[in-house]
Amino acid sequence: MAAVPEFPARCVIWFGRPLANERAALAAAGWQVRGVAPEQCAGIGMRGSDQIVGLLDLRDVVPANLAHLQQLLVEHRHMSLLAIVPSTGLPPSPALDALLAACVATYRAPVDMPHLVLRLQQLAADDTARSGPGPQALIGDSAVLQVTRAALRKFAPVELPVLITGETGTGKELAAQALHALSPRHAHPFMAVNCGAIPAALVQSELFGHERGAFTGAAARRLGLFETANGGTVLLDEIGDLPLDAQTSLLRVLQEGTVERVGSNRPLAVDVRVLAATHVDLETAVEQGRFRRDLFYRLNVLRLPLPPLRERGSDIVLLAHHFLDSFRRRHATRARGFSADALRALERFHWPGNVRELLNRVQRAAIVTETELISATDLELGQPLLPTAQRGLHDARQVAERETLLHALRQSDFNISACARTMQVSRVTIYRLCRKHQLALPELR
C-alpha cells in the first residue's frame, strides 16, 4: 500500500478548566483540548510536528498562579497565546499586564466560541478545506451535529473503513466527502456508487471491472470502481443492497487489497479506503442471512451515526435560510425569508425525509410563493405533521425512549452504571438501547 502523508495534530493547551460546551466546539473544529492547571504548566510536553495554541483561562485564576503562567511565557515563548478574561475584568497588576500583552487576542466570558475557533484556525494556518466539502458542508450548530463533526475529525486521518449510518436524507454522502477531504487521500479520487441502483447482473463489472469477452457485450476491457479510485476513497452507498456474490469480492478488497476483474483470475492490487453508508439495520440483515457477517465486522470498524433532522433543533431554521439563500443566488424569486407561521411549522414538523426533504420543500416554496415571506402553506406544512396519529403510537414511543435515554446519559455524564441506576435497568439494557437508537457512546462522551 502506498505511503500517505500524516497531518500534524492540532492541540489547544488550555490553562484552566474548559466548560463542556467549549470542549465540544473545539473538538468539532478538529482541535484536541488538553487541560492544564496553571500551577502545573511548567514542563508540559509537546511534539514538534503538532500545531499548538495556548489558551490562558483567567476566569478563575488566583493571583498566586500568575507567576506560574509567566513561567510559561519563558519556557514556550514561541507558542501562540489567546486569553479568556471574566466579564467583570481583573484587578490590574504588572504580572497580568505582561500575560495579556503576550496574547494575540483576548475574549471576555461568556466566550464567543465561533470567533474563538476562527482565530484558532487562522493561527494554525488551517487548510482543511483544501479540496472538496469538509465538515463545514454539514451546516448547523446543534449539539448532536457538533458530536458528528468531532467524530469526522477523529476518523478522517485513520486508514480504516467507516460505516456511516442514518435515515434517508441525513447527509451520509456529504459526511463521506468530508472524511475524504480531511484525510491524507484528499488529493486522490473520491468515487461514490449507490449499490442499490446497479442492476444485479452488472454489479461485479461496475465495482471490479471486466476483461474483453468476459460476457456478451464486453467488447473491451473495463476498469472497475476500485481501480479507477486507486489511491483515493470509495463510498459504497446503500451497502445493504449489495448482492452476496459481490459481498464476497468486496471482502477480498478489505482483507487483501486486491480485486479480480470479471473474466480474469489474476488479482490486481488496489489502494483504496472504503467507506460504506446504509439506512438499514445491518445487524438485522446479518441475522436474516442477507449480509455476510464477516463483511459486516470488516466494515463496522469505525461507525459514524448521523442524527435525524428532527433531533437537530434550531438547525432546521438555519438550514431553511441557507437553502433559500442558495436558491436566490441561482434563480429569480420573490421570496426573501419565512413568515412567523412558517418558522413555527418548520420546527414542529417531523421531517421523515430529513435534510433532503427540507431542501425540496424550501425550493418548491420559493417558486410557488406570491409574497416575499414564504408561508407554512407554501411549504405545504399548513397542518403540522407531528401528530401521533400519523406517526403511530410505536414511533412516538421510540422517540420518547431515545430522548429519555439521551437525557439520562447526559445527567450521568455518560457513566453507564450511573445511567442504568437512574433508569432502573441493567447495564446490558443501556448498551442495547444505545445500539438500537444508534448512539455512539465514545463520540457522545
MARTORVEX-34341 format. One record per residue (C-alpha): x, y, z. Coordinates in pm, 1 decimal. Layout:
REM MARTORVEX-34341
xx X	yy Y	zz Z
...
//
This chain:
REM MARTORVEX-34341
xx 0.0	yy 0.0	zz 0.0
xx 133.7	yy 341.3	zz -93.2
xx 252.5	yy 560.1	zz 189.5
xx 33.8	yy 860.5	zz 264.6
xx 144.8	yy 1176.3	zz 443.3
xx 46.5	yy 1232.9	zz 804.0
xx -118.6	yy 1555.3	zz 913.1
xx 3.6	yy 1718.1	zz 1233.0
xx -235.4	yy 1708.6	zz 1526.1
xx -392.3	yy 2037.5	zz 1632.1
xx -398.7	yy 2094.4	zz 2005.1
xx -519.3	yy 2367.1	zz 2242.6
xx -326.6	yy 2371.1	zz 2568.8
xx -599.9	yy 2510.8	zz 2793.5
xx -452.8	yy 2657.3	zz 3111.2
xx -760.0	yy 2631.3	zz 3330.9
xx -1087.2	yy 2437.0	zz 3319.6
xx -1275.9	yy 2443.4	zz 2988.8
xx -1653.1	yy 2402.3	zz 3002.6
xx -1816.6	yy 2103.0	zz 2834.6
xx -1965.0	yy 2312.2	zz 2551.4
xx -1625.4	yy 2476.5	zz 2492.5
xx -1457.0	yy 2137.4	zz 2461.6
xx -1730.5	yy 2019.7	zz 2222.7
xx -1699.2	yy 2324.4	zz 1997.8
xx -1321.7	yy 2285.1	zz 1971.7
xx -1345.5	yy 1910.5	zz 1910.0
xx -1596.7	yy 1974.0	zz 1630.1
xx -1344.1	yy 2208.7	zz 1469.2
xx -1071.2	yy 1944.8	zz 1489.7
xx -884.8	yy 2065.0	zz 1797.8
xx -773.2	yy 1835.1	zz 2076.5
xx -805.8	yy 2002.9	zz 2415.9
xx -552.2	yy 1940.0	zz 2687.3
xx -648.9	yy 2094.4	zz 3018.7
xx -359.6	yy 2200.3	zz 3240.1
xx -388.5	yy 2358.9	zz 3583.9
xx -197.4	yy 2690.7	zz 3590.5
xx 21.7	yy 2572.9	zz 3878.3
xx 120.6	yy 2264.0	zz 3675.4
xx 207.7	yy 2438.0	zz 3349.6
xx 584.6	yy 2406.2	zz 3381.5
xx 741.5	yy 2133.9	zz 3171.2
xx 440.7	yy 2047.0	zz 2954.1
xx 538.1	yy 1818.6	zz 2667.6
xx 463.1	yy 1894.0	zz 2302.8
xx 551.1	yy 1719.4	zz 1978.1
xx 737.9	yy 1939.6	zz 1734.7
xx 516.4	yy 1846.8	zz 1437.8
xx 189.6	yy 1939.3	zz 1609.8
xx 7.7	yy 2270.4	zz 1571.9
xx -16.4	yy 2409.1	zz 1927.1
xx -203.6	yy 2712.2	zz 2057.3
xx -207.9	yy 2806.9	zz 2425.2
xx -520.8	yy 2946.6	zz 2587.4
xx -497.4	yy 3125.3	zz 2921.9
xx -828.4	yy 3086.8	zz 3106.2
xx -819.6	yy 3370.3	zz 3357.8
xx -1182.2	yy 3336.9	zz 3470.2
xx -1092.1	yy 3154.0	zz 3791.2
xx -721.8	yy 3226.2	zz 3818.9
xx -583.6	yy 3326.9	zz 4157.9
xx -305.1	yy 3587.3	zz 4183.3
xx -57.7	yy 3327.6	zz 4307.6
xx -88.1	yy 3138.3	zz 3979.3
xx 8.3	yy 3437.9	zz 3765.2
xx 375.1	yy 3362.4	zz 3838.8
xx 331.0	yy 3008.3	zz 3708.2
xx 174.4	yy 3141.2	zz 3390.4
xx 459.8	yy 3390.0	zz 3348.5
xx 699.1	yy 3095.3	zz 3360.7
xx 500.6	yy 2952.7	zz 3071.4
xx 594.5	yy 3256.0	zz 2860.9
xx 960.8	yy 3191.2	zz 2928.7
xx 952.1	yy 2817.2	zz 2852.8
xx 725.9	yy 2835.4	zz 2545.6
xx 789.1	yy 3178.6	zz 2405.8
xx 711.5	yy 3060.3	zz 2050.2
xx 363.2	yy 2930.5	zz 2138.2
xx 74.8	yy 3146.2	zz 2013.7
xx -141.2	yy 3251.7	zz 2308.4
xx -503.8	yy 3355.7	zz 2349.4
xx -674.8	yy 3461.4	zz 2672.3
xx -1019.9	yy 3447.0	zz 2830.5
xx -1094.5	yy 3707.1	zz 3096.9
xx -1403.8	yy 3736.2	zz 3320.9
xx -1673.6	yy 3979.3	zz 3208.2
xx -1617.2	yy 4188.6	zz 3522.5
xx -1248.2	yy 4231.9	zz 3442.2
xx -945.4	yy 4159.5	zz 3657.7
xx -760.5	yy 4378.9	zz 3909.1
xx -466.6	yy 4536.9	zz 3725.7
xx -120.4	yy 4407.3	zz 3807.0
xx 218.2	yy 4403.4	zz 3629.7
xx 208.1	yy 4022.1	zz 3604.7
xx -136.6	yy 4026.9	zz 3446.8
xx -41.0	yy 4306.6	zz 3207.2
xx 260.5	yy 4106.0	zz 3093.2
xx 47.8	yy 3798.6	zz 3029.0
xx -219.5	yy 3983.0	zz 2830.6
xx 43.9	yy 4169.0	zz 2629.5
xx 181.5	yy 3834.1	zz 2512.9
xx -159.6	yy 3719.5	zz 2383.2
xx -262.2	yy 3772.7	zz 2022.2
xx -630.5	yy 3805.0	zz 2119.8
xx -842.1	yy 3833.8	zz 2434.1
xx -1201.6	yy 3713.6	zz 2479.8
xx -1447.0	yy 3805.3	zz 2752.8
xx -1666.3	yy 3545.4	zz 2921.1
xx -1906.4	yy 3407.2	zz 2815.7
xx -1683.6	yy 3318.9	zz 2521.4
xx -1797.5	yy 3371.5	zz 2160.8
xx -1686.5	yy 3024.7	zz 2052.6
xx -1732.0	yy 3071.5	zz 1672.9
xx -1496.0	yy 3370.8	zz 1680.8
xx -1250.5	yy 3186.3	zz 1903.3
xx -1249.6	yy 2884.9	zz 1670.1
xx -1199.4	yy 3112.5	zz 1368.2
xx -898.6	yy 3274.5	zz 1535.8
xx -751.5	yy 2933.7	zz 1616.2
xx -785.5	yy 2825.8	zz 1252.1
xx -605.6	yy 3141.3	zz 1143.2
xx -323.8	yy 3086.6	zz 1391.1
xx -278.7	yy 2727.1	zz 1275.0
xx -293.5	yy 2826.4	zz 906.6
xx -581.6	yy 2581.0	zz 869.1
xx -601.9	yy 2415.5	zz 528.3
xx -871.0	yy 2157.8	zz 592.6
xx -1087.9	yy 2299.9	zz 315.0
xx -820.8	yy 2217.6	zz 61.0
xx -1033.5	yy 2004.8	zz -169.7
xx -1398.1	yy 1915.5	zz -172.4
xx -1651.7	yy 1981.3	zz 101.8
xx -1529.6	yy 1933.2	zz 454.7
xx -1726.8	yy 1928.7	zz 781.7
xx -1844.1	yy 2283.7	zz 704.6
xx -2075.0	yy 2129.2	zz 442.2
xx -2274.3	yy 1979.4	zz 732.4
xx -2448.7	yy 2301.9	zz 828.8
xx -2573.6	yy 2355.8	zz 1182.1
xx -2478.2	yy 2438.8	zz 1538.7
xx -2675.0	yy 2175.7	zz 1733.9
xx -2500.6	yy 1965.2	zz 1997.4
xx -2564.3	yy 1640.3	zz 1807.8
xx -2407.3	yy 1783.4	zz 1492.5
xx -2106.9	yy 1903.4	zz 1692.2
xx -2058.6	yy 1541.6	zz 1801.8
xx -2074.7	yy 1429.7	zz 1437.7
xx -1817.3	yy 1687.7	zz 1328.1
xx -1582.8	yy 1585.8	zz 1609.1
xx -1610.3	yy 1220.4	zz 1504.1
xx -1537.2	yy 1317.0	zz 1141.9
xx -1217.1	yy 1486.8	zz 1250.6
xx -1111.2	yy 1183.7	zz 1455.1
xx -1187.8	yy 926.5	zz 1185.9
xx -1057.3	yy 1109.3	zz 878.2
xx -680.3	yy 1056.2	zz 925.9
xx -719.2	yy 686.7	zz 1018.8
xx -676.1	yy 433.1	zz 737.0
xx -971.9	yy 219.2	zz 841.6
xx -1320.4	yy 160.9	zz 697.2
xx -1604.7	yy 377.7	zz 826.2
xx -1968.9	yy 266.7	zz 837.7
xx -2194.2	yy 572.8	zz 806.5
xx -2545.8	yy 509.2	zz 933.8
xx -2857.8	yy 721.1	zz 946.2
xx -3200.2	yy 770.4	zz 799.9
xx -3251.8	yy 857.6	zz 434.7
xx -3168.9	yy 1221.2	zz 362.6
xx -2946.5	yy 1289.0	zz 664.7
xx -2638.2	yy 1367.7	zz 453.0
xx -2440.3	yy 1043.1	zz 453.2
xx -2263.8	yy 1120.0	zz 124.6
xx -2171.7	yy 1468.7	zz 247.1
xx -2018.3	yy 1309.0	zz 556.2
xx -1822.2	yy 1068.5	zz 335.2
xx -1694.2	yy 1357.9	zz 123.3
xx -1586.9	yy 1536.5	zz 441.2
xx -1398.0	yy 1227.2	zz 560.3
xx -1215.2	yy 1216.8	zz 225.9
xx -1142.9	yy 1591.6	zz 220.8
xx -988.0	yy 1574.6	zz 569.0
xx -787.1	yy 1258.8	zz 500.2
xx -434.1	yy 1220.5	zz 362.6
xx -601.2	yy 1089.2	zz 43.0
xx -769.2	yy 1423.6	zz -30.9
xx -565.2	yy 1481.7	zz -349.2
xx -676.1	yy 1146.8	zz -496.7
xx -1017.1	yy 1044.1	zz -636.6
xx -1335.1	yy 1019.5	zz -434.4
xx -1573.9	yy 776.1	zz -604.1
xx -1928.9	yy 707.9	zz -484.3
xx -2172.0	yy 443.4	zz -605.4
xx -2524.4	yy 353.5	zz -497.3
xx -2520.9	yy -22.8	zz -461.0
xx -2899.8	yy -39.3	zz -484.9
xx -2907.8	yy 143.1	zz -821.1
xx -2685.4	yy -103.6	zz -1010.0
xx -2858.0	yy -399.2	zz -1183.9
xx -2756.6	yy -720.0	zz -1006.7
xx -2603.2	yy -863.8	zz -1327.1
xx -2368.3	yy -564.8	zz -1360.3
xx -2255.8	yy -514.3	zz -1001.0
xx -1933.6	yy -718.4	zz -1031.2
xx -1837.8	yy -541.2	zz -1354.3
xx -1913.3	yy -192.8	zz -1217.0
xx -1716.7	yy -242.9	zz -896.9
xx -1430.8	yy -468.1	zz -1007.4
xx -1415.0	yy -428.4	zz -1387.3
xx -1415.3	yy -690.8	zz -1662.2
xx -1192.6	yy -826.5	zz -1935.1
xx -1276.1	yy -814.5	zz -2302.7
xx -1506.7	yy -1102.0	zz -2394.0
xx -1591.2	yy -1181.3	zz -2030.8
xx -1960.7	yy -1181.3	zz -2122.7
xx -2186.6	yy -1087.1	zz -2411.7
xx -2139.1	yy -720.5	zz -2491.7
xx -1798.2	yy -690.2	zz -2322.0
xx -1623.1	yy -554.5	zz -2633.1
xx -1330.9	yy -402.8	zz -2440.7
xx -1156.1	yy -421.0	zz -2108.2
xx -1321.9	yy -202.3	zz -1843.9
xx -1171.1	yy -74.6	zz -1521.4
xx -1398.0	yy -103.9	zz -1219.3
xx -1469.2	yy 148.2	zz -947.2
xx -1185.4	yy 32.7	zz -720.9
xx -919.1	yy 52.4	zz -991.2
xx -1044.2	yy 394.5	zz -1101.6
xx -1027.9	yy 524.7	zz -745.4
xx -682.6	yy 379.0	zz -676.7
xx -506.9	yy 589.8	zz -411.9
xx -832.8	yy 754.8	zz -307.6
xx -1160.1	yy 677.8	zz -134.4
xx -1463.4	yy 470.1	zz -236.3
xx -1808.9	yy 525.4	zz -88.7
xx -2044.5	yy 228.6	zz -119.9
xx -2382.8	yy 386.8	zz -56.1
xx -2672.2	yy 161.3	zz 48.8
xx -2424.1	yy -119.3	zz 114.3
xx -2708.4	yy -335.0	zz 246.2
xx -2836.7	yy -378.3	zz -111.3
xx -2510.6	yy -533.0	zz -235.8
xx -2564.4	yy -889.2	zz -371.3
xx -2398.7	yy -1171.0	zz -177.3
xx -2151.9	yy -1261.9	zz -455.7
xx -2031.4	yy -901.0	zz -472.1
xx -2002.4	yy -900.3	zz -93.3
xx -1750.9	yy -1184.1	zz -123.1
xx -1541.5	yy -984.8	zz -371.2
xx -1560.6	yy -675.3	zz -151.0
xx -1435.7	yy -879.5	zz 143.3
xx -1127.1	yy -967.9	zz -63.3
xx -1061.2	yy -597.2	zz -122.8
xx -1077.0	yy -524.6	zz 250.2
xx -872.0	yy -826.7	zz 357.4
xx -609.2	yy -849.9	zz 82.9
xx -623.7	yy -517.4	zz -102.4
xx -680.6	yy -690.8	zz -436.9
xx -956.7	yy -716.6	zz -699.3
xx -1018.7	yy -960.7	zz -981.1
xx -1186.5	yy -838.4	zz -1297.2
xx -1475.2	yy -1045.3	zz -1430.6
xx -1326.4	yy -1293.2	zz -1677.3
xx -984.7	yy -1294.2	zz -1510.8
xx -830.4	yy -1492.2	zz -1226.4
xx -532.9	yy -1260.8	zz -1181.8
xx -552.9	yy -1048.9	zz -865.4
xx -471.4	yy -679.4	zz -905.3
xx -350.5	yy -470.0	zz -612.6
xx -559.4	yy -162.8	zz -530.2
xx -502.3	yy 102.2	zz -264.5
xx -836.6	yy 246.1	zz -157.2
xx -1008.4	yy 342.6	zz 163.1
xx -1359.3	yy 200.6	zz 181.2
xx -1647.8	yy 396.3	zz 330.8
xx -1993.3	yy 238.7	zz 346.6
xx -2330.2	yy 400.8	zz 409.0
xx -2666.6	yy 250.0	zz 492.3
xx -3007.1	yy 348.2	zz 625.8
xx -3099.3	yy -11.3	zz 713.2
xx -3002.2	yy -212.2	zz 1021.6
xx -2712.4	yy -428.1	zz 900.1
xx -2716.5	yy -633.0	zz 1220.3
xx -3069.8	yy -744.1	zz 1132.1
xx -2964.4	yy -812.0	zz 772.6
xx -2682.9	yy -1033.1	zz 903.7
xx -2923.8	yy -1230.1	zz 1122.1
xx -3157.2	yy -1276.4	zz 823.7
xx -2873.2	yy -1402.0	zz 602.7
xx -2889.6	yy -1104.8	zz 363.6
xx -2548.2	yy -967.9	zz 458.4
xx -2223.3	yy -1151.5	zz 529.3
xx -2129.5	yy -1146.2	zz 895.7
xx -1754.5	yy -1133.2	zz 825.7
xx -1803.3	yy -839.6	zz 585.4
xx -2009.2	yy -654.6	zz 844.2
xx -1730.8	yy -687.8	zz 1100.3
xx -1477.3	yy -566.0	zz 843.2
xx -1685.7	yy -257.8	zz 761.2
xx -1800.2	yy -179.5	zz 1113.8
xx -1458.7	yy -73.1	zz 1241.5
xx -1548.2	yy 292.7	zz 1287.7
xx -1918.3	yy 384.5	zz 1296.6
xx -2048.1	yy 732.4	zz 1223.0
xx -2420.6	yy 773.1	zz 1303.0
xx -2584.1	yy 1082.7	zz 1151.7
xx -2865.5	yy 1242.2	zz 1354.5
xx -3212.5	yy 1281.1	zz 1200.7
xx -3317.5	yy 1639.1	zz 1130.6
xx -3595.4	yy 1634.2	zz 1391.4
xx -3329.9	yy 1598.7	zz 1665.1
xx -3125.2	yy 1896.7	zz 1548.1
xx -3342.1	yy 2173.4	zz 1696.5
xx -3250.8	yy 2520.8	zz 1569.1
xx -3053.6	yy 2370.9	zz 1280.2
xx -3385.8	yy 2327.6	zz 1096.3
xx -3446.8	yy 2702.1	zz 1060.5
xx -3076.4	yy 2765.2	zz 996.3
xx -3078.7	yy 2513.6	zz 710.3
xx -3403.2	yy 2654.2	zz 569.4
xx -3249.8	yy 3002.4	zz 545.1
xx -2933.2	yy 2857.4	zz 392.0
xx -3127.9	yy 2668.6	zz 125.3
xx -3338.3	yy 2975.4	zz 43.6
xx -3031.6	yy 3199.6	zz 14.6
xx -2863.3	yy 2944.4	zz -210.3
xx -3175.5	yy 2920.6	zz -429.4
xx -3198.9	yy 3300.6	zz -460.4
xx -2840.3	yy 3321.6	zz -585.1
xx -2925.8	yy 3087.9	zz -871.8
xx -3286.3	yy 3176.0	zz -955.8
xx -3514.7	yy 3479.5	zz -962.9
xx -3773.2	yy 3458.1	zz -685.0
xx -3983.5	yy 3697.8	zz -479.6
xx -3908.2	yy 3507.0	zz -161.0
xx -3679.8	yy 3685.7	zz 84.2
xx -3747.7	yy 3493.2	zz 403.9
xx -4004.0	yy 3299.2	zz 607.8
xx -4316.2	yy 3413.3	zz 789.9
xx -4360.2	yy 3350.4	zz 1161.6
xx -4610.3	yy 3070.5	zz 1097.3
xx -4368.5	yy 2907.9	zz 852.2
xx -4088.0	yy 2910.6	zz 1109.1
xx -4315.5	yy 2753.8	zz 1370.6
xx -4427.4	yy 2489.2	zz 1120.7
xx -4065.6	yy 2410.1	zz 1025.8
xx -3977.8	yy 2347.6	zz 1390.4
xx -4287.8	yy 2133.7	zz 1458.0
xx -4266.8	yy 1911.2	zz 1152.1
xx -4134.5	yy 1556.0	zz 1199.5
xx -3917.7	yy 1557.0	zz 880.2
xx -3930.9	yy 1190.3	zz 778.6
xx -3719.9	yy 1276.9	zz 472.0
xx -3471.3	yy 1477.0	zz 680.9
xx -3244.5	yy 1740.4	zz 519.3
xx -3325.9	yy 1630.9	zz 165.2
xx -3697.5	yy 1682.2	zz 228.1
xx -3633.0	yy 2024.5	zz 382.1
xx -3432.2	yy 2127.6	zz 74.4
xx -3707.4	yy 2015.7	zz -162.0
xx -3982.2	yy 2192.8	zz 33.3
xx -3789.3	yy 2520.6	zz 54.0
xx -3707.8	yy 2519.9	zz -317.7
xx -4067.3	yy 2440.8	zz -413.9
xx -4198.8	yy 2711.2	zz -179.9
xx -3957.3	yy 2967.4	zz -325.5
xx -4107.4	yy 2901.5	zz -668.2
xx -4477.8	yy 2899.0	zz -580.2
xx -4491.4	yy 3178.4	zz -322.2
xx -4666.2	yy 3502.7	zz -421.4
xx -4518.6	yy 3707.3	zz -139.4
xx -4175.1	yy 3797.2	zz -4.7
xx -4222.9	yy 3580.1	zz 302.1
xx -4272.7	yy 3207.2	zz 249.5
xx -4573.3	yy 3081.7	zz 446.1
xx -4647.2	yy 2744.4	zz 603.3
xx -4894.2	yy 2686.2	zz 320.1
xx -4621.0	yy 2749.4	zz 61.5
xx -4414.1	yy 2485.0	zz 238.5
xx -4717.8	yy 2254.1	zz 240.8
xx -4691.1	yy 2248.3	zz 617.7
xx -5025.3	yy 2415.7	zz 684.7
xx -5119.9	yy 2119.1	zz 902.0
xx -4811.2	yy 2029.9	zz 1109.0
xx -4727.1	yy 1662.9	zz 1068.1
xx -4619.3	yy 1595.7	zz 1422.8
xx -4944.2	yy 1417.9	zz 1518.0
xx -4912.9	yy 1083.9	zz 1684.9
xx -5192.5	yy 953.7	zz 1464.7
xx -4969.7	yy 981.8	zz 1159.1
xx -4650.4	yy 854.2	zz 1311.8
xx -4829.5	yy 589.1	zz 1506.9
xx -4801.0	yy 508.0	zz 1873.0
xx -4493.8	yy 291.5	zz 1809.3
xx -4296.0	yy 579.0	zz 1653.4
xx -4394.5	yy 814.4	zz 1934.0
xx -4269.3	yy 562.1	zz 2191.1
xx -3940.2	yy 522.6	zz 2004.2
xx -3880.8	yy 897.8	zz 2003.6
xx -3967.4	yy 923.1	zz 2373.9
xx -3742.2	yy 627.4	zz 2458.1
xx -3445.5	yy 778.2	zz 2273.1
xx -3493.4	yy 1120.3	zz 2433.8
xx -3522.3	yy 964.0	zz 2780.8
xx -3204.9	yy 762.0	zz 2723.9
xx -3010.3	yy 1065.9	zz 2599.8
xx -3127.0	yy 1272.7	zz 2897.5
xx -3022.8	yy 1002.4	zz 3143.4
xx -2683.1	yy 961.4	zz 2975.2
xx -2615.4	yy 1334.6	zz 2989.9
xx -2732.6	yy 1358.5	zz 3351.5
xx -2491.0	yy 1079.2	zz 3446.4
xx -2206.9	yy 1229.9	zz 3241.6
xx -2225.4	yy 919.3	zz 3017.5
xx -2138.2	yy 684.0	zz 3302.2
xx -2319.1	yy 361.1	zz 3208.8
xx -2357.3	yy 232.5	zz 3564.5
xx -2500.0	yy 562.6	zz 3687.8
xx -2731.3	yy 583.4	zz 3387.6
xx -2856.5	yy 229.6	zz 3449.8
xx -2933.6	yy 317.8	zz 3812.9
xx -3120.2	yy 632.1	zz 3704.4
xx -3332.5	yy 438.6	zz 3453.0
xx -3364.6	yy 138.5	zz 3690.1
xx -3242.0	yy -108.3	zz 3427.1
xx -2927.7	yy -317.5	zz 3378.9
xx -2605.7	yy -200.7	zz 3214.5
xx -2667.6	yy -452.5	zz 2935.1
xx -3001.9	yy -283.6	zz 2863.3
xx -2832.9	yy 56.6	zz 2836.7
xx -2583.6	yy -78.8	zz 2581.1
xx -2867.2	yy -246.9	zz 2388.8
xx -3069.7	yy 75.1	zz 2379.0
xx -2764.1	yy 269.8	zz 2260.4
xx -2722.0	yy 27.0	zz 1969.8
xx -3093.4	yy 36.9	zz 1894.0
xx -3100.4	yy 416.7	zz 1872.6
xx -2757.4	yy 446.2	zz 1705.8
xx -2597.6	yy 638.5	zz 1991.7
xx -2218.5	yy 617.3	zz 1967.1
xx -2101.1	yy 649.1	zz 2327.9
xx -1731.3	yy 732.9	zz 2256.0
xx -1830.4	yy 1026.0	zz 2034.0
xx -2103.7	yy 1147.0	zz 2271.1
xx -1854.4	yy 1147.0	zz 2557.9
//
